[in-house]
């Protein structure tokens, strides 16, 4: 299966990543959740809903926002970990993370 993840920081600021099953092999949705939990804490993200539980979608969006566009521009390890773990955590092969509008679509 081919996975396609797009992270957007505005109309002309899209970063596309494609992965195969091999790129996700040996990793789990639980590992992905732990990675986003750690990054959420390390980046000192603020919960979007201060009264309720922070959902994985909120963590993915916050980690992208607080991690910043520059991490996706260079396309290094952190960006690849982000998209790999987003695909695993959400269980989808096509994901659009729109940081500007704080939304995820499939």
C-alpha positions as CSV (number, residue, x, y, z in Angstrom):
1,X,0.0,0.0,0.0
2,X,1.1,3.5,-0.7
3,X,0.7,6.2,2.0
4,X,0.4,9.9,1.1
5,X,0.6,12.6,3.8
6,X,0.4,16.3,3.0
7,X,1.2,18.9,5.7
8,X,0.0,22.4,4.8
9,X,1.0,25.7,6.4
10,X,-0.9,27.8,3.9
11,X,-2.1,27.9,0.3
12,X,1.4,27.7,-1.3
13,X,3.2,25.9,1.6
14,X,2.5,22.2,1.1
15,X,4.9,19.4,2.0
16,X,4.1,16.0,0.5
17,X,5.4,12.7,1.8
18,X,4.9,9.3,0.3
19,X,5.7,6.0,2.0
20,X,5.2,2.3,1.4
21,X,4.2,-0.5,3.8
22,X,7.9,-1.1,4.4
23,X,8.3,2.4,5.8
24,X,5.7,1.5,8.5
25,X,6.8,-2.0,9.1
26,X,7.7,-3.0,12.6
27,X,5.9,0.1,14.1
28,X,2.5,0.2,15.8
29,X,-0.3,2.7,16.4
30,X,0.6,2.6,20.1
31,X,4.2,3.6,19.3
32,X,2.8,6.4,17.2
33,X,0.7,7.7,20.1
34,X,3.7,7.6,22.4
35,X,5.7,9.6,19.9
36,X,3.0,12.3,19.6
37,X,2.6,12.3,23.4
38,X,6.4,12.9,23.8
39,X,6.6,15.6,21.1
40,X,3.5,17.3,22.5
41,X,5.2,17.6,25.9
42,X,8.7,18.4,24.5
43,X,7.4,21.2,22.3
44,X,5.3,22.5,25.2
45,X,2.1,22.5,23.1
46,X,-1.0,24.1,24.6
47,X,-4.1,21.9,24.4
48,X,-6.7,23.3,22.0
49,X,-9.5,22.3,24.4
50,X,-8.3,23.2,27.9
51,X,-11.3,21.5,29.6
52,X,-11.3,18.1,27.9
53,X,-9.2,15.2,26.9
54,X,-6.6,15.9,24.2
55,X,-7.4,13.7,21.2
56,X,-4.7,12.2,18.9
57,X,-5.9,14.5,16.1
58,X,-5.3,17.5,18.4
59,X,-1.9,16.2,19.2
60,X,-1.0,15.7,15.6
61,X,-2.1,19.2,14.7
62,X,-0.4,20.8,17.7
63,X,2.9,19.0,17.1
64,X,2.9,20.2,13.5
65,X,2.1,23.8,14.6
66,X,4.6,24.0,17.4
67,X,7.2,22.0,15.6
68,X,7.0,24.6,12.8
69,X,7.2,24.6,9.1
70,X,11.0,24.6,9.0
71,X,11.0,21.0,10.1
72,X,9.0,20.0,7.1
73,X,10.9,22.2,4.6
74,X,14.1,20.3,5.2
75,X,12.3,17.0,5.1
76,X,14.7,15.4,7.5
77,X,14.2,12.6,10.1
78,X,11.7,14.6,12.3
79,X,9.4,15.2,9.4
80,X,9.5,11.6,8.3
81,X,8.8,10.4,11.8
82,X,5.9,12.9,12.0
83,X,4.2,11.6,8.8
84,X,5.0,7.9,9.5
85,X,3.5,8.2,13.0
86,X,0.5,10.2,11.7
87,X,-0.3,7.5,9.2
88,X,0.0,4.8,11.9
89,X,-2.0,6.7,14.6
90,X,-4.8,7.5,12.3
91,X,-4.8,4.3,10.4
92,X,-5.3,6.0,7.0
93,X,-3.3,5.9,3.8
94,X,-4.2,9.4,2.7
95,X,-4.0,12.3,5.2
96,X,-4.0,16.1,4.8
97,X,-2.8,18.0,7.9
98,X,-3.9,21.6,7.4
99,X,-2.0,23.5,10.2
100,X,-3.4,26.9,9.1
101,X,-7.0,25.8,9.6
102,X,-6.2,23.3,12.4
103,X,-7.9,20.5,10.6
104,X,-7.2,17.0,9.3
105,X,-8.9,15.4,6.3
106,X,-8.7,12.0,4.7
